[in-house]
Structure formats: C-alpha cells, structure tokens
C-alpha cells in the first residue's frame, strides 16, 4: 500500500528506480551520476576528474569514526579512485554528549583519517534532540587512479564474479560491539569478533587496487547495507545483466556462525563491508585471486554474469532465486527486545 511506512534501511529498489527516472538530464561533465549500484559520483572539471562520495553511519556507536572514514573510502576505491579529502557532519545526542565523549570522537576521527591517508578538511558538528546515538555523515573527495573510472554498470555476460575475504565482516563485528551481553562468547573470542573491523578489516581499498593492477576488471561494488545479496542485485541492476551465484563458494567468516544465529540473521543480507565484489573477464580471474592470496587476502570466484536478467543462487547444486531483503538483517538485533 502506498501509505504504508517503509522498512528500515535503503529505499526499496523499485521506488528508488522510479525516482531516478524522474531526474532531469545530467550535465555532460557528470561522468557517473545517480544510479542503482554506482558507489560514487564522478565529475569532470576541465582536465581534472574527481570522485565524490557521501555515506552515513547510523547503526554503530563504538568506533563510529573508523566506520565513517573506511566505508566512504571503500566506495571511492570501487570507482577506481584514490580517497583524498573528507568533510564530516556529526549529529550528537542532547543529554548524553559530554566534553570527554566529544574529544574521544574527534581523536578517533583523526586516527582513522591518518590510517586511511585521508585529509580532514572541514564539516559540521551539532548536539541535537530527537536521536539516541551519534550519527555521522561523511562527504569524501577522491582523485582517479591510473586505471580510470570503473562503473558497476560495466559488467558483461560471461564475466567472473569474485569476492574478497568473506561475509559478513561488518555485521559480525557490529553485533559483538553493540550487544556483547547477548552473545555466549568467552572474552578472547568476543574481543576477536569486535576487532574484525580492523582484522581482516572493513577496508577494501587494497583489494580494489590489486584487482585493477591485474587488469580485466569490468565492475566493482562494495556490499554494505543489505549485505552481499543486495550488493549483487544492485550490480546486476546497474549492468543490465543476470547472474548465477554458487552458495557453497561464498566464504563465511568463522565467527559469523557464533554470532549471527543469536539474532536469526541470514549472512547474505547482513552488512558486508570488508568484502569486495569484482566482476572481471573470465581469463583474468585467476590472476586476481592469486594476487589477493599472495597479499594475504582470501578470495573466491562465486559466480558468473549472464545475459538473462535472472538472479540465481545455487544451494546444494539446486537453482533458486537470489534472496532479497527489505531491510538489512542487522535491524533484527536493534528492533528485538532485550532478553
């Protein structure tokens, strides 16, 4: 029904597609503009081309600055860009924000920028009513690498679909950080789960640059909100292709099986930052996987792009539709009453 409230998370893809169709023609200097599955905008300024990205952090409260810097940098890297400059808007809850907590937030922001080789150039801070946790919004600017623009729409039938690391790194870490008391984990295992944002980490900038250096890359996408399944669907929508994905080839991080079942979360639909989807010519897949492996980055071929518009997931050798998620599976943990 048109008057029903929408679920938490991204706007439903059909609704977003409708809004995008209603946009006026873009300026010819906009190399990559609004589009489902496109991670950032690319705009030409004379002989210079820049990459622009904005993304909020709304679920996390702990180490929010690390999430903010890394996730915005990931999307610029997915477009073939190099993250350079950051503006940040921090909305902080009235009544609970102190000088000490504000200082800690900015200290962590400075460290996150330094670790990601990004320069903080400005932004806005505000203590406001109506929120119960800090909300951070980043606006990042990047330059293009020597490899040029990579678009999610560049994937073609026959391309291999690769996935770096495993899923869902971000969701597993976030649950361990936000709800440690609801997990039956010993102290060392809990700390390991919480540190997943650092090791193996939620950054995919290195994964992207190494893939580009091997050649043959047609598209890249950073599966964030909505998880791997949503990321794959967005990439298929952008490219106008279908895909066949093999569930048994999708690598799950070891701690996921210790954390996600506590909240009845499907790993395919949970925050997946830290993994990179790469579409490449089939003959280039081996070189990319070998380069990742040599650098200590696990990776697997999980499927193939097809000329059909169908999104097929094989489980135990049997084909079925790739699942879709109205909202990220992580919302189950935030909406469920505490035990």
C-alpha positions, -999 to +999 in steps of 0.1 A: +000+000+000+012+035-009+006+048+026+024+021+045+056+030+062+088+018+046+111-006+064+144+004+080+173+008+056+177+017+020+148+028-001+133-002-019+150-006-053+118-002-074+109+031-056+145+044-060+145+034-097+113+054-101+129+085-085+160+082-107+139+080-138+123+114-129+156+132-127+164+157-154+192+151-179+226+154-162+254+179-171+277+164-197+306+168-173+290+143-150+308+111-160+290+089-135+258+103-120+229+089-099+223+052-104+215+020-086+247+002-078+270+030-085+292+036-055+301+072-061+298+102-085+325+110-110+326+146-123+349+162-149+364+197-142+382+206-173+412+183-174+407+171-139+382+144-129+372+139-093+352+112-074+326+122-048+310+101-021+287+106+008+276+080+033+262+080+068+269+057+098+237+051+117+239+016+134+273+018+151+281+038+182+315+024+190+344+034+168+320+053+146+348+074+130+366+043+117+334+031+100+328+066+086+362+071+070+367+035+058+332+030+043+334+063+023+369+055+012+358+020+000+332+034-024+357+058-039+381+029-044+354+008-061+351+035-087+389+034-095+396+064-073+420+073-046+405+087-014+419+122-006+397+146+014+369+143+039+342+166+053+322+152+083+288+161+099+285+148+134+250+149+150+253+141+187+225+133+211+215+160+235+217+150+272+244+123+268+271+141+249+300+153+272+332+171+266+350+138+271+329+118+246+332+146+220+370+147+225+372+109+221+352+111+189+375+136+173+406+118+184+393+086+168+384+106+136+419+120+134+434+085+138+410+070+112+419+097+086+456+091+093+453+053+089+434+058+056+457+085+043+428+109+041+429+146+050+401+161+071+392+194+056+360+205+075+324+197+083+298+205+109+291+194+145+258+197+163+242+185+195+206+179+188+173+165+200+155+135+185+184+110+184+196+085+209+230+078+194+257+097+174+250+099+137+279+107+113+277+116+077+308+118+055+315+136+023+347+124+006+365+135-024+390+114-044+411+116-075+412+090-102+439+063-103+458+055-134+432+028-141+404+053-148+367+051-140+353+017-130+315+015-131+291-011-116+273-009-150+305-022-167+299-059-160+291-081-190+277-116-196+304-142-191+323-121-166+335-139-135+322-127-101+349-127-074+345-119-037+374-109-014+377-120+022+343-133+035+309-123+048+296-106+068+326-089+085+309-057+094+277-072+107+296-097+129+318-070+144+289-046+149+268-072+168+298-081+190+303-044+198+267-033+203+253-065+220+281-083+238+259-093+267+236-112+243+264-134+229+277-165+247+313-159+239+344-161+261+364-128+265+390-137+239+365-147+212+344-116+219+374-094+215+383-111+183+348-106+169+348-069+179+382-064+162+370-077+129+367-041+117+405-039+119+415-076+112+408-086+085+392-051+084+363-034+067+385-016+042+386-029+006+408-002-009+438-026-011+416-053-026+403-029-053+437-016-062+453-050-065+424-063-087+428-032-110+465-038-113+459-073-126+437-060-154+405-073-169+382-057-142+348-046-156+330-036-124+334-035-087+309-030-059+311-026-021+283-047-005+273-027+026+237-023+038+215-052+027+246-075+026+261-095-003+227-104-018+217-067-021+251-058-034+249-084-061+213-073-070+225-037-073+254-047-095+230-067-118+206-038-120+234-014-129+248-036-156+215-049-170+228-085-166+217-115-147+239-138-126+244-173-114+259-175-079+271-206-061+262-205-025+288-231-015+315-209-029+306-178-008+331-177+021+317-171+056+340-158+082+344-182+111+329-161+138+297-155+119+284-189+129+290-180+166+273-146+164+246-144+137+224-173+149+218-155+182+197-129+162+184-153+135+203-133+109+209-145+073+245-138+064+236-130+028+215-100+040+238-085+067+262-056+065+291-069+044+317-041+044+352-056+042+343-078+012+347-066-024+326-078-053+348-078-085+335-086-120+362-094-144+369-111-177+369-148-170+406-152-181+416-125-155+400-142-125+430-165-117+455-136-117+433-115-094+427-144-069+464-152-070+474-116-063+450-114-034+462-147-019+498-136-021+489-104-002+471-124+025+436-115+012+414-146+007+392-146-023+369-169-043+351-170-076+314-172-065+296-169-098+292-157-134+273-128-150+247-139-176+227-124-204+195-134-186+180-109-161+175-137-136+195-137-104+200-173-095+216-187-063+226-224-063+223-242-030+234-278-028+235-278-066+199-267-069+190-234-085+167-209-068+162-171-067+188-149-051+171-138-018+161-102-014+159-083+019+135-054+026+160-041+052+194-052+064+193-083+086+212-064+113+180-045+121+166-076+137+191-071+166+182-034+170+144-040+169+142-071+191+135-066+228+164-073+250+162-106+269 
